[in-house]
Amino acid sequence: TPATSTVAITVSPLATASAGLPQTVCAGGTVTLAGTIGGSATSATWSAASGTFSNTTSLTSNYTPSITSGTITLTLTTNDPDGTGPCVAANSSVVITVNAKATANAGSSQTVCAGGSVTLGGAIGGSATSATWSASSGTFSNASSLTSTYTPSITSGTVTLTLTTNDPDGTGPCTPATSTVIITVSPLATALAGL
């Protein structure tokens, strides 16, 4: 009779990883990642050239970029499912886009005599490209100019002016920036002469 022998072959499925879809965040913000693993992978670790993860071993870790604008690539790498065996770890990358924040500075407080005007000294930065002045009363020579002339309509007291930037990325994660400045209106001096 012929001799027979049996050999058991173990087939391990390949490890798989998906780092999820690209995301956009405003500078200083945080994104929640949506990684998945499969096959014979049982764990995975996030890595990036910069920024911080709330938990590098959580597939749904929160990631906070340290750059203020640009892109950063995150990598999700699985464990090696069979150690020194023929299978290897899987990895997947996702790009996070970081939009710069808009900034606004309405300038220094000023004092003006009733009936007078002040020249404003607003400034914008970051990803802001325009801004508009607003106030509860008074008029601006050009509300869209950072150096608009403001004429108060009150005869004494204070009025707060607000400088608001455009929304730098439309429906994206960044929002307009605002800054305020107080204008003090001094009443005109009066003199009465005797009869």
N, CA, C and O atoms as a DFTB+ gen file, in Angstrom:
780 C
 N C O
     1  1       0.846      -1.172       0.000
     2  2       0.000       0.000       0.000
     3  2       0.893       1.237       0.000
     4  3       1.956       1.283       0.618
     5  1       0.407       2.215      -0.715
     6  2       1.211       3.454      -0.781
     7  2       1.132       4.226       0.553
     8  3       0.136       4.146       1.272
     9  1       2.173       4.951       0.854
    10  2       2.212       5.762       2.080
    11  2       1.630       7.144       1.781
    12  3       1.878       7.702       0.712
    13  1       0.871       7.688       2.703
    14  2       0.295       9.035       2.537
    15  2       0.671       9.885       3.736
    16  3       0.933       9.389       4.832
    17  1       0.685      11.155       3.489
    18  2       0.994      12.113       4.556
    19  2       0.084      13.323       4.367
    20  3      -0.260      13.678       3.240
    21  1      -0.296      13.943       5.457
    22  2      -1.192      15.104       5.400
    23  2      -0.471      16.313       5.975
    24  3       0.199      16.224       7.003
    25  1      -0.619      17.438       5.298
    26  2      -0.033      18.687       5.772
    27  2      -1.154      19.706       5.899
    28  3      -1.950      19.867       4.974
    29  1      -1.224      20.384       7.016
    30  2      -2.233      21.431       7.201
    31  2      -1.626      22.761       6.791
    32  3      -0.547      23.128       7.256
    33  1      -2.318      23.481       5.920
    34  2      -1.879      24.805       5.463
    35  2      -2.827      25.830       6.080
    36  3      -4.044      25.734       5.918
    37  1      -2.279      26.786       6.770
    38  2      -3.091      27.854       7.342
    39  2      -3.009      29.060       6.430
    40  3      -1.917      29.542       6.129
    41  1      -4.147      29.546       5.991
    42  2      -4.197      30.732       5.130
    43  2      -4.758      31.884       5.962
    44  3      -5.899      31.845       6.423
    45  1      -3.939      32.887       6.135
    46  2      -4.381      34.070       6.875
    47  2      -4.792      35.138       5.866
    48  3      -4.084      35.375       4.887
    49  1      -5.928      35.778       6.099
    50  2      -6.308      36.853       5.182
    51  2      -5.336      38.019       5.316
    52  3      -4.776      38.249       6.388
    53  1      -5.140      38.752       4.224
    54  2      -4.270      39.923       4.245
    55  2      -4.846      40.969       5.186
    56  3      -6.063      41.123       5.288
    57  1      -3.979      41.675       5.862
    58  2      -4.415      42.802       6.684
    59  2      -4.817      43.937       5.741
    60  3      -4.180      44.140       4.707
    61  1      -5.874      44.677       6.094
    62  2      -6.298      45.830       5.299
    63  2      -6.436      47.044       6.211
    64  3      -6.679      46.912       7.410
    65  1      -6.278      48.218       5.627
    66  2      -6.425      49.468       6.373
    67  2      -7.024      50.526       5.458
    68  3      -6.702      50.590       4.271
    69  1      -7.893      51.348       6.017
    70  2      -8.418      52.519       5.313
    71  2      -8.382      53.691       6.287
    72  3      -8.968      53.629       7.368
    73  1      -7.689      54.759       5.897
    74  2      -7.552      55.932       6.763
    75  2      -8.748      56.874       6.658
    76  3      -8.783      57.893       7.347
    77  1      -9.717      56.560       5.821
    78  2     -10.906      57.405       5.704
    79  2     -10.771      58.456       4.618
    80  3      -9.807      58.459       3.853
    81  1     -11.755      59.351       4.562
    82  2     -11.819      60.378       3.523
    83  2     -11.038      61.623       3.923
    84  3     -10.899      61.915       5.111
    85  1     -10.521      62.367       2.928
    86  2      -9.842      63.636       3.235
    87  2     -10.784      64.573       3.990
    88  3     -11.997      64.543       3.778
    89  1     -10.224      65.405       4.871
    90  2     -11.004      66.357       5.653
    91  2     -10.324      67.720       5.630
    92  3      -9.128      67.836       5.360
    93  1     -11.116      68.744       5.921
    94  2     -10.607      70.112       6.017
    95  2     -10.919      70.639       7.407
    96  3     -11.996      70.391       7.949
    97  1      -9.958      71.376       7.985
    98  2     -10.108      71.926       9.331
    99  2      -9.547      73.341       9.326
   100  3      -8.638      73.651       8.556
   101  1     -10.081      74.186      10.173
   102  2      -9.537      75.533      10.349
   103  2      -8.348      75.430      11.305
   104  3      -8.362      74.614      12.227
   105  1      -7.327      76.249      11.090
   106  2      -6.142      76.231      11.954
   107  2      -6.564      76.291      13.414
   108  3      -7.401      77.109      13.794
   109  1      -5.984      75.428      14.224
   110  2      -6.318      75.351      15.639
   111  2      -7.474      74.416      15.937
   112  3      -7.753      74.127      17.101
   113  1      -8.154      73.936      14.896
   114  2      -9.287      73.035      15.080
   115  2      -8.860      71.580      15.163
   116  3      -7.673      71.259      15.093
   117  1      -9.830      70.721      15.311
   118  2      -9.596      69.285      15.454
   119  2     -10.522      68.527      14.516
   120  3     -11.662      68.938      14.303
   121  1     -10.038      67.417      13.949
   122  2     -10.878      66.534      13.136
   123  2     -10.967      65.177      13.816
   124  3     -10.027      64.735      14.477
   125  1     -12.107      64.527      13.646
   126  2     -12.277      63.165      14.139
   127  2     -12.028      62.223      12.975
   128  3     -12.696      62.306      11.945
   129  1     -11.072      61.335      13.140
   130  2     -10.684      60.414      12.075
   131  2     -11.658      59.245      11.999
   132  3     -12.369      58.950      12.959
   133  1     -11.680      58.591      10.856
   134  2     -12.605      57.478      10.634
   135  2     -11.870      56.328       9.951
   136  3     -12.212      55.938       8.834
   137  1     -10.856      55.788      10.632
   138  2     -10.097      54.677      10.080
   139  2     -10.807      53.349      10.278
   140  3     -11.601      53.180      11.203
   141  1     -10.505      52.410       9.391
   142  2     -11.013      51.040       9.528
   143  2      -9.894      50.066       9.199
   144  3      -9.001      50.363       8.405
   145  1      -9.962      48.897       9.824
   146  2      -9.018      47.822       9.514
   147  2      -9.805      46.559       9.228
   148  3     -10.967      46.440       9.616
   149  1      -9.167      45.612       8.547
   150  2      -9.845      44.362       8.222
   151  2      -8.853      43.252       7.975
   152  3      -7.670      43.364       8.295
   153  1      -9.362      42.169       7.394
   154  2      -8.522      40.996       7.169
   155  2      -8.080      40.432       8.496
   156  3      -8.891      40.291       9.412
   157  1      -6.809      40.109       8.617
   158  2      -6.308      39.544       9.865
   159  2      -5.730      40.605      10.801
   160  3      -5.178      40.262      11.847
   161  1      -5.848      41.889      10.445
   162  2      -5.351      42.955      11.324
   163  2      -6.228      43.048      12.568
   164  3      -7.451      42.938      12.489
   165  1      -5.589      43.251      13.712
   166  2      -6.336      43.366      14.971
   167  2      -6.129      44.722      15.653
   168  3      -6.825      45.043      16.616
   169  1      -5.184      45.509      15.161
   170  2      -4.948      46.834      15.732
   171  2      -4.260      47.697      14.690
   172  3      -3.777      47.203      13.672
   173  1      -4.223      49.010      14.965
   174  2      -3.556      49.931      14.054
   175  2      -3.089      51.153      14.833
   176  3      -3.553      51.417      15.942
   177  1      -2.163      51.892      14.231
   178  2      -1.593      53.088      14.845
   179  2      -1.551      54.221      13.827
   180  3      -1.161      54.026      12.677
   181  1      -1.971      55.439      14.280
   182  2      -1.894      56.647      13.452
   183  2      -0.517      57.287      13.601
   184  3       0.090      57.223      14.671
   185  1      -0.023      57.910      12.519
   186  2       1.221      58.676      12.596
   187  2       1.133      59.855      11.631
   188  3       0.390      59.818      10.650
   189  1       1.907      60.906      11.925
   190  2       1.980      62.097      11.072
   191  2       3.287      62.812      11.364
   192  3       3.897      62.613      12.414
   193  1       3.709      63.646      10.424
   194  2       4.961      64.393      10.600
   195  2       4.844      65.435      11.706
   196  3       5.844      65.812      12.317
   197  1       3.623      65.900      11.964
   198  2       3.420      66.899      13.014
   199  2       1.972      66.836      13.483
   200  3       1.149      66.139      12.890
   201  1       1.670      67.564      14.547
   202  2       0.317      67.552      15.105
   203  2       0.193      66.518      16.198
   204  3       1.136      65.784      16.491
   205  1      -1.008      66.467      16.811
   206  2      -1.211      65.529      17.917
   207  2      -2.492      64.724      17.731
   208  3      -3.471      65.202      17.159
   209  1      -2.460      63.511      18.221
   210  2      -3.606      62.603      18.219
   211  2      -4.084      62.449      19.660
   212  3      -3.271      62.419      20.584
   213  1      -5.401      62.352      19.857
   214  2      -5.911      62.109      21.207
   215  2      -5.546      60.699      21.654
   216  3      -5.336      60.462      22.844
   217  1      -5.469      59.755      20.706
   218  2      -5.107      58.373      21.008
   219  2      -4.644      57.743      19.699
   220  3      -5.468      57.443      18.835
   221  1      -3.343      57.538      19.539
   222  2      -2.803      57.039      18.269
   223  2      -3.292      55.636      17.923
   224  3      -3.193      55.228      16.766
   225  1      -3.816      54.888      18.891
   226  2      -4.261      53.526      18.590
   227  2      -5.778      53.419      18.411
   228  3      -6.303      52.322      18.224
   229  1      -6.477      54.547      18.468
   230  2      -7.927      54.540      18.241
   231  2      -8.213      54.865      16.783
   232  3      -7.697      55.845      16.247
   233  1      -9.041      54.037      16.141
   234  2      -9.388      54.291      14.732
   235  2     -10.136      55.601      14.566
   236  3     -10.110      56.194      13.489
   237  1     -10.806      56.062      15.620
   238  2     -11.566      57.313      15.572
   239  2     -10.912      58.383      16.445
   240  3     -11.598      59.162      17.106
   241  1      -9.597      58.410      16.439
   242  2      -8.845      59.390      17.215
   243  2      -9.172      60.807      16.747
   244  3      -9.536      61.012      15.589
   245  1      -9.042      61.780      17.644
   246  2      -9.129      63.194      17.270
   247  2      -7.723      63.656      16.932
   248  3      -6.772      63.368      17.659
   249  1      -7.596      64.376      15.817
   250  2      -6.286      64.860      15.379
   251  2      -6.308      66.384      15.340
   252  3      -7.228      66.980      14.781
   253  1      -5.289      67.019      15.937
   254  2      -5.146      68.469      15.928
   255  2      -3.850      68.813      15.195
   256  3      -2.761      68.512      15.684
   257  1      -3.964      69.446      14.021
   258  2      -2.749      69.812      13.279
   259  2      -1.985      70.924      13.991
   260  3      -2.584      71.742      14.689
   261  1      -0.677      70.956      13.818
   262  2       0.131      72.033      14.375
   263  2       0.463      73.078      13.316
   264  3       0.964      74.150      13.654
   265  1       0.198      72.793      12.047
   266  2       0.435      73.781      10.999
   267  2      -0.741      74.757      10.959
   268  3      -1.849      74.415      11.372
   269  1      -0.499      75.966      10.464
   270  2      -1.555      76.976      10.409
   271  2      -2.219      77.066       9.044
   272  3      -3.282      77.673       8.917
   273  1      -1.620      76.480       8.033
   274  2      -2.255      76.365       6.717
   275  2      -1.468      75.364       5.882
   276  3      -0.278      75.143       6.105
   277  1      -2.154      74.767       4.920
   278  2      -1.500      73.768       4.058
   279  2      -2.126      72.403       4.235
   280  3      -3.276      72.287       4.659
   281  1      -1.369      71.370       3.910
   282  2      -1.868      70.000       4.030
   283  2      -0.901      69.162       4.852
   284  3       0.299      69.429       4.905
   285  1      -1.454      68.147       5.487
   286  2      -0.663      67.184       6.262
   287  2      -1.206      65.793       5.953
   288  3      -2.420      65.600       5.885
   289  1      -0.326      64.839       5.769
   290  2      -0.722      63.466       5.475
   291  2      -0.626      62.619       6.734
   292  3       0.412      62.573       7.394
   293  1      -1.728      61.950       7.054
   294  2      -1.765      61.035       8.195
   295  2      -1.715      59.609       7.665
   296  3      -2.285      59.315       6.615
   297  1      -1.039      58.728       8.383
   298  2      -0.926      57.336       7.958
   299  2      -1.462      56.421       9.051
   300  3      -1.121      56.569      10.224
   301  1      -2.305      55.476       8.650
   302  2      -2.825      54.441       9.542
   303  2      -2.132      53.134       9.173
   304  3      -2.242      52.663       8.041
   305  1      -1.412      52.545      10.140
   306  2      -0.657      51.312       9.894
   307  2      -1.152      50.219      10.827
   308  3      -1.208      50.410      12.042
   309  1      -1.514      49.067      10.258
   310  2      -1.999      47.944      11.070
   311  2      -0.831      47.207      11.716
   312  3       0.335      47.423      11.385
   313  1      -1.190      46.326      12.653
   314  2      -0.197      45.416      13.199
   315  2       0.188      44.403      12.113
   316  3      -0.526      44.248      11.122
   317  1       1.319      43.718      12.308
   318  2       1.716      42.627      11.400
   319  2       0.966      41.400      11.893
   320  3       1.298      40.874      12.955
   321  1      -0.045      40.923      11.152
   322  2      -0.965      39.920      11.678
   323  2      -0.340      38.565      12.033
   324  3      -0.873      37.855      12.885
   325  1       0.766      38.196      11.404
   326  2       1.339      36.889      11.742
   327  2       2.823      36.979      12.090
   328  3       3.592      36.049      11.848
   329  1       3.206      38.124      12.666
   330  2       4.588      38.272      13.133
   331  2       5.597      38.143      12.023
   332  3       5.661      38.990      11.132
   333  1       6.382      37.093      12.069
   334  2       7.424      36.896      11.052
   335  2       6.921      36.085       9.874
   336  3       7.705      35.716       9.000
   337  1       5.619      35.800       9.835
   338  2       5.057      35.001       8.748
   339  2       5.011      35.765       7.430
   340  3       5.587      36.846       7.305
   341  1       4.331      35.198       6.465
   342  2       4.350      35.802       5.133
   343  2       3.485      37.063       5.008
   344  3       3.687      37.852       4.085
   345  1       2.532      37.262       5.917
   346  2       1.679      38.449       5.824
   347  2       2.431      39.658       6.374
   348  3       3.323      39.514       7.210
   349  1       2.073      40.833       5.906
   350  2       2.709      42.064       6.367
   351  2       1.647      43.058       6.810
   352  3       0.466      42.904       6.501
   353  1       2.080      44.067       7.529
   354  2       1.175      45.131       7.966
   355  2       0.661      45.898       6.747
   356  3       1.339      45.992       5.723
   357  1      -0.546      46.441       6.879
   358  2      -1.121      47.272       5.816
   359  2      -1.123      48.718       6.282
   360  3      -1.187      48.993       7.480
   361  1      -1.054      49.636       5.335
   362  2      -1.171      51.036       5.722
   363  2      -1.990      51.803       4.693
   364  3      -2.115      51.397       3.538
   365  1      -2.540      52.915       5.144
   366  2      -3.374      53.778       4.309
   367  2      -3.137      55.211       4.767
   368  3      -2.883      55.462       5.944
   369  1      -3.224      56.147       3.827
   370  2      -2.991      57.553       4.149
   371  2      -4.215      58.400       3.841
   372  3      -5.029      58.048       2.987
   373  1      -4.335      59.518       4.546
   374  2      -5.403      60.480       4.298
   375  2      -4.791      61.876       4.421
   376  3      -3.935      62.120       5.272
   377  1      -5.245      62.788       3.555
   378  2      -4.734      64.163       3.570
   379  2      -5.709      65.056       4.327
   380  3      -6.909      65.058       4.052
   381  1      -5.185      65.808       5.275
   382  2      -5.960      66.788       6.031
   383  2      -5.526      68.170       5.537
   384  3      -4.343      68.506       5.567
   385  1      -6.497      68.962       5.084
   386  2      -6.220      70.324       4.630
   387  2      -6.504      71.278       5.782
   388  3      -7.566      71.220       6.403
   389  1      -5.546      72.153       6.061
   390  2      -5.683      73.123       7.150
   391  2      -5.829      74.510       6.526
   392  3      -4.924      74.997       5.848
   393  1      -6.982      75.137       6.764
   394  2      -7.219      76.494       6.280
   395  2      -6.805      77.497       7.354
   396  3      -7.072      77.289       8.538
   397  1      -6.154      78.580       6.944
   398  2      -5.728      79.621       7.883
   399  2      -6.950      80.335       8.446
   400  3      -7.936      80.550       7.741
   401  1      -6.875      80.696       9.715
   402  2      -7.935      81.471      10.363
   403  2      -7.915      82.894       9.837
   404  3      -6.867      83.418       9.461
   405  1      -9.075      83.506       9.815
   406  2      -9.145      84.940       9.542
   407  2      -8.858      85.681      10.838
   408  3      -9.216      85.211      11.918
   409  1      -8.210      86.841      10.735
   410  2      -7.989      87.673      11.908
   411  2      -8.465      89.091      11.622
   412  3      -8.466      89.536      10.474
   413  1      -8.868      89.791      12.668
   414  2      -9.305      91.184      12.548
   415  2      -8.812      91.971      13.742
   416  3      -8.754      91.459      14.860
   417  1      -8.453      93.238      13.492
   418  2      -8.057      94.145      14.561
   419  2      -8.674      95.496      14.230
   420  3      -8.302      96.118      13.235
   421  1      -9.606      95.954      15.046
   422  2     -10.320      97.208      14.787
   423  2      -9.504      98.441      15.157
   424  3      -9.963      99.558      14.918
   425  1      -8.338      98.288      15.717
   426  2      -7.494      99.428      16.041
   427  2      -7.709      99.928      17.457
   428  3      -8.390      99.295      18.264
   429  1      -7.113     101.082      17.741
   430  2      -7.144     101.658      19.086
   431  2      -8.378     102.522      19.297
   432  3      -8.926     103.101      18.359
   433  1      -8.798     102.591      20.553
   434  2      -9.919     103.462      20.918
   435  2      -9.551     104.910      20.606
   436  3      -8.386     105.301      20.675
   437  1     -10.576     105.701      20.261
   438  2     -10.348     107.103      19.920
   439  2     -11.408     107.981      20.578
   440  3     -12.481     107.513      20.959
   441  1     -11.078     109.258      20.701
   442  2     -12.019     110.245      21.231
   443  2     -12.210     111.314      20.164
   444  3     -11.261     111.712      19.489
   445  1     -13.452     111.773      20.020
   446  2     -13.785     112.788      19.024
   447  2     -14.779     113.769      19.637
   448  3     -15.581     113.387      20.489
   449  1     -14.733     115.020      19.215
   450  2     -15.724     116.003      19.659
   451  2     -17.021     115.763      18.908
   452  3     -17.005     115.328      17.756
   453  1     -18.139     116.043      19.552
   454  2     -19.447     115.895      18.901
   455  2     -19.433     116.656      17.588
   456  3     -18.965     117.793      17.529
   457  1     -19.944     116.034      16.539
   458  2     -19.960     116.630      15.201
   459  2     -18.707     116.353      14.404
   460  3     -18.669     116.625      13.204
   461  1     -17.674     115.815      15.044
   462  2     -16.426     115.520      14.344
   463  2     -16.399     114.110      13.779
   464  3     -17.385     113.378      13.871
   465  1     -15.269     113.730      13.194
   466  2     -15.081     112.410      12.587
   467  2     -13.736     111.840      13.015
   468  3     -12.840     112.583      13.413
   469  1     -13.598     110.535      12.933
   470  2     -12.323     109.866      13.195
   471  2     -11.986     108.965      12.017
   472  3     -12.866     108.405      11.364
   473  1     -10.679     108.839      11.763
   474  2     -10.216     107.910      10.732
   475  2      -9.858     106.611      11.426
   476  3      -9.039     106.596      12.346
   477  1     -10.460     105.538      10.993
   478  2     -10.264     104.232      11.625
   479  2      -8.978     103.586      11.125
   480  3      -8.477     103.932      10.055
   481  1      -8.453     102.657      11.897
   482  2      -7.206     101.974      11.548
   483  2      -7.346     100.481      11.715
   484  3      -6.632      99.866      12.507
   485  1      -8.268      99.894      10.968
   486  2      -8.480      98.456      11.059
   487  2      -7.436      97.670      10.288
   488  3      -6.784      98.201       9.388
   489  1      -7.278      96.394      10.646
   490  2      -6.362      95.493       9.945
   491  2      -6.959      94.096       9.930
   492  3      -7.641      93.686      10.869
   493  1      -6.695      93.378       8.859
   494  2      -7.128      91.976       8.758
   495  2      -5.929      91.118       8.409
   496  3      -4.923      91.618       7.904
   497  1      -6.036      89.820       8.680
   498  2      -4.935      88.917       8.378
   499  2      -5.416      87.492       8.232
   500  3      -6.611      87.225       8.107
   501  1      -4.449      86.572       8.250
   502  2      -4.793      85.161       8.030
   503  2      -5.354      84.994       6.636
   504  3      -4.782      85.490       5.666
   505  1      -6.466      84.301       6.533
   506  2      -7.067      84.056       5.220
   507  2      -8.136      85.078       4.861
   508  3      -8.781      84.944       3.821
   509  1      -8.341      86.099       5.698
   510  2      -9.350      87.126       5.401
   511  2      -8.888      87.975       4.226
   512  3      -7.713      88.329       4.124
   513  1      -9.830      88.299       3.339
   514  2      -9.503      89.135       2.185
   515  2     -10.271      90.444       2.178
   516  3      -9.949      91.343       1.401
   517  1     -11.278      90.570       3.026
   518  2     -12.045      91.807       3.101
   519  2     -12.713      91.886       4.462
   520  3     -12.761      90.907       5.206
   521  1     -13.235      93.086       4.780
   522  2     -13.923      93.278       6.053
   523  2     -14.910      94.428       5.913
   524  3     -14.818      95.241       4.994
   525  1     -15.857      94.476       6.849
   526  2     -16.882      95.514       6.851
   527  2     -17.041      96.060       8.264
   528  3     -17.049      95.308       9.238
   529  1     -17.168      97.404       8.360
   530  2     -17.429      98.077       9.623
   531  2     -18.933      98.134       9.867
   532  3     -19.718      98.232       8.924
   533  1     -19.329      98.072      11.139
   534  2     -20.732      98.273      11.501
   535  2     -20.791      98.943      12.863
   536  3     -19.861      98.840      13.663
   537  1     -21.918      99.643      13.118
   538  2     -22.145     100.318      14.397
   539  2     -23.638     100.499      14.576
   540  3     -24.401     100.440      13.611
   541  1     -24.054     100.721      15.820
   542  2     -25.481     100.908      16.097
   543  2     -25.965     102.279      15.651
   544  3     -27.166     102.484      15.473
   545  1     -25.044     103.223      15.469
   546  2     -25.415     104.558      14.995
   547  2     -24.209     105.201      14.329
   548  3     -23.095     104.689      14.434
   549  1     -24.420     106.310      13.650
   550  2     -23.347     107.016      12.967
   551  2     -23.187     106.524      11.549
   552  3     -23.897     105.620      11.109
   553  1     -22.235     107.132      10.823
   554  2     -22.034     106.785       9.408
   555  2     -20.561     106.550       9.111
   556  3     -19.682     107.113       9.764
   557  1     -20.308     105.719       8.127
   558  2     -18.962     105.428       7.634
   559  2     -18.835     106.013       6.228
   560  3     -19.778     105.954       5.438
   561  1     -17.668     106.577       5.919
   562  2     -17.442     107.065       4.560
   563  2     -17.423     105.893       3.578
   564  3     -17.879     106.030       2.443
   565  1     -16.902     104.747       4.003
   566  2     -16.870     103.527       3.195
   567  2     -16.740     102.360       4.172
   568  3     -15.644     102.078       4.655
   569  1     -17.833     101.692       4.461
   570  2     -17.839     100.619       5.464
   571  2     -16.940      99.446       5.084
   572  3     -16.629      98.614       5.936
   573  1     -16.514      99.361       3.818
   574  2     -15.648      98.268       3.373
   575  2     -14.173      98.633       3.401
   576  3     -13.323      97.806       3.071
   577  1     -13.858      99.879       3.797
   578  2     -12.465     100.316       3.858
   579  2     -11.949     100.175       5.282
   580  3     -12.614     100.595       6.228
   581  1     -10.774      99.588       5.440
   582  2     -10.182      99.440       6.773
   583  2      -9.872     100.793       7.395
   584  3      -9.818     100.915       8.619
   585  1      -9.669     101.811       6.566
   586  2      -9.353     103.155       7.058
   587  2     -10.507     104.118       6.781
   588  3     -10.292     105.287       6.462
   589  1     -11.702     103.624       6.906
   590  2     -12.902     104.439       6.702
   591  2     -12.935     105.602       7.697
   592  3     -12.339     105.527       8.771
   593  1     -13.632     106.666       7.330
   594  2     -13.888     107.773       8.251
   595  2     -15.250     107.525       8.887
   596  3     -16.236     107.275       8.195
   597  1     -15.289     107.598      10.223
   598  2     -16.527     107.366      10.955
   599  2     -16.988     108.673      11.591
   600  3     -16.213     109.372      12.245
   601  1     -18.274     108.990      11.383
   602  2     -18.881     110.177      11.990
   603  2     -19.990     109.723      12.922
   604  3     -21.003     109.190      12.471
   605  1     -19.802     109.935      14.240
   606  2     -20.841     109.518      15.189
   607  2     -22.069     110.421      15.072
   608  3     -21.962     111.589      14.698
   609  1     -23.221     109.868      15.395
   610  2     -24.452     110.666      15.400
   611  2     -24.845     111.066      16.818
   612  3     -25.753     111.878      16.999
   613  1     -24.179     110.509      17.822
   614  2     -24.475     110.895      19.206
   615  2     -23.680     112.156      19.551
   616  3     -22.669     112.443      18.910
   617  1     -24.124     112.902      20.547
   618  2     -23.428     114.130      20.940
   619  2     -22.534     113.941      22.156
   620  3     -21.703     114.796      22.462
   621  1     -22.704     112.826      22.845
   622  2     -21.786     112.496      23.937
   623  2     -21.994     111.025      24.297
   624  3     -23.057     110.452      24.062
   625  1     -20.959     110.442      24.866
   626  2     -21.026     109.029      25.254
   627  2     -20.066     108.192      24.434
   628  3     -19.097     108.707      23.875
   629  1     -20.340     106.899      24.366
   630  2     -19.472     105.992      23.614
   631  2     -20.288     105.202      22.607
   632  3     -21.483     104.971      22.789
   633  1     -19.624     104.799      21.557
   634  2     -20.225     103.918      20.564
   635  2     -19.188     102.845      20.213
   636  3     -18.003     103.145      20.069
   637  1     -19.635     101.611      20.080
   638  2     -18.744     100.497      19.747
   639  2     -18.860     100.194      18.259
   640  3     -19.951      99.960      17.740
   641  1     -17.728     100.203      17.592
   642  2     -17.663      99.851      16.174
   643  2     -17.150      98.420      16.070
   644  3     -16.275      98.010      16.833
   645  1     -17.697      97.664      15.125
   646  2     -17.287      96.270      14.932
   647  2     -16.733      96.099      13.523
   648  3     -17.350      96.522      12.545
   649  1     -15.569      95.478      13.433
   650  2     -14.956      95.128      12.148
   651  2     -15.107      93.621      11.975
   652  3     -14.613      92.849      12.797
   653  1     -15.791      93.197      10.904
   654  2     -16.048      91.774      10.651
   655  2     -15.455      91.387       9.305
   656  3     -15.748      92.021       8.291
   657  1     -14.625      90.353       9.288
   658  2     -14.014      89.894       8.031
   659  2     -15.001      89.060       7.225
   660  3     -16.068      88.679       7.706
   661  1     -14.615      88.795       6.002
   662  2     -15.357      87.835       5.183
   663  2     -15.153      86.429       5.758
   664  3     -14.237      86.208       6.550
   665  1     -16.009      85.478       5.358
   666  2     -15.834      84.073       5.740
   667  2     -14.767      83.528       4.797
   668  3     -15.032      83.381       3.604
   669  1     -13.567      83.222       5.298
   670  2     -12.438      82.932       4.418
   671  2     -12.568      81.686       3.550
   672  3     -11.940      81.610       2.494
   673  1     -13.354      80.724       3.964
   674  2     -13.476      79.507       3.150
   675  2     -14.935      79.139       2.890
   676  3     -15.273      77.962       2.765
   677  1     -15.787      80.143       2.812
   678  2     -17.190      79.902       2.460
   679  2     -17.863      78.963       3.430
   680  3     -18.013      79.279       4.610
   681  1     -18.268      77.817       2.940
   682  2     -18.956      76.848       3.797
   683  2     -17.987      75.948       4.549
   684  3     -18.399      74.991       5.206
   685  1     -16.698      76.258       4.450
   686  2     -15.688      75.443       5.127
   687  2     -15.708      75.634       6.629
   688  3     -16.607      76.286       7.161
   689  1     -14.730      75.075       7.316
   690  2     -14.758      75.088       8.782
   691  2     -14.376      76.426       9.412
   692  3     -14.698      76.662      10.577
   693  1     -13.700      77.304       8.678
   694  2     -13.305      78.587       9.267
   695  2     -14.493      79.545       9.273
   696  3     -15.417      79.407       8.473
   697  1     -14.459      80.509      10.176
   698  2     -15.536      81.486      10.309
   699  2     -14.951      82.892      10.235
   700  3     -13.741      83.075      10.372
   701  1     -15.821      83.890      10.016
   702  2     -15.319      85.275      10.003
   703  2     -14.737      85.658      11.364
   704  3     -15.123      85.106      12.394
   705  1     -13.810      86.607      11.353
   706  2     -13.244      87.137      12.591
   707  2     -13.855      88.505      12.858
   708  3     -14.201      89.231      11.926
   709  1     -13.987      88.853      14.127
   710  2     -14.505      90.175      14.483
   711  2     -13.606      90.824      15.525
   712  3     -12.923      90.152      16.298
   713  1     -13.629      92.153      15.520
   714  2     -12.898      92.935      16.504
   715  2     -13.682      94.220      16.723
   716  3     -14.337      94.717      15.807
   717  1     -13.614      94.757      17.933
   718  2     -14.362      95.980      18.230
   719  2     -13.427      97.084      18.707
   720  3     -12.331      96.826      19.205
   721  1     -13.886      98.313      18.542
   722  2     -13.168      99.476      19.029
   723  2     -14.200     100.451      19.585
   724  3     -15.296     100.575      19.039
   725  1     -13.853     101.143      20.671
   726  2     -14.778     102.094      21.297
   727  2     -14.391     103.515      20.900
   728  3     -13.235     103.920      21.022
   729  1     -15.377     104.252      20.427
   730  2     -15.196     105.662      20.095
   731  2     -15.930     106.471      21.176
   732  3     -17.123     106.277      21.406
   733  1     -15.206     107.366      21.825
   734  2     -15.793     108.230      22.844
   735  2     -16.093     109.583      22.209
   736  3     -15.228     110.204      21.592
   737  1     -17.327     110.021      22.374
   738  2     -17.752     111.311      21.820
   739  2     -17.868     112.298      22.973
   740  3     -18.651     112.105      23.902
   741  1     -17.062     113.372      22.891
   742  2     -17.088     114.414      23.939
   743  2     -18.042     115.520      23.495
   744  3     -18.023     115.926      22.333
   745  1     -18.871     116.008      24.410
   746  2     -19.783     117.092      24.023
   747  2     -19.009     118.369      23.731
   748  3     -17.928     118.595      24.276
   749  1     -19.575     119.196      22.867
   750  2     -18.946     120.476      22.568
   751  2     -18.999     121.361      23.792
   752  3     -19.965     121.337      24.555
   753  1     -17.969     122.129      23.967
   754  2     -17.943     123.076      25.082
   755  2     -18.880     124.241      24.744
   756  3     -18.968     124.658      23.589
   757  1     -19.558     124.745      25.728
   758  2     -20.449     125.886      25.506
   759  2     -20.080     126.998      26.465
   760  3     -19.580     126.747      27.561
   761  1     -20.328     128.223      26.050
   762  2     -20.067     129.381      26.908
   763  2     -21.241     130.310      26.830
   764  3     -21.770     130.556      25.746
   765  1     -21.656     130.829      27.953
   766  2     -22.766     131.792      28.003
   767  2     -22.205     133.131      28.441
   768  3     -21.515     133.225      29.456
   769  1     -22.500     134.149      27.681
   770  2     -22.063     135.493      28.056
   771  2     -23.163     136.158      28.844
   772  3     -24.341     135.960      28.547
   773  1     -22.809     136.940      29.837
   774  2     -23.828     137.629      30.640
   775  2     -24.540     138.702      29.826
   776  3     -24.021     139.167      28.811
   777  1     -25.707     139.086      30.266
   778  2     -26.493     140.136      29.570
   779  2     -25.994     141.496      29.868
   780  3     -26.541     142.478      29.366
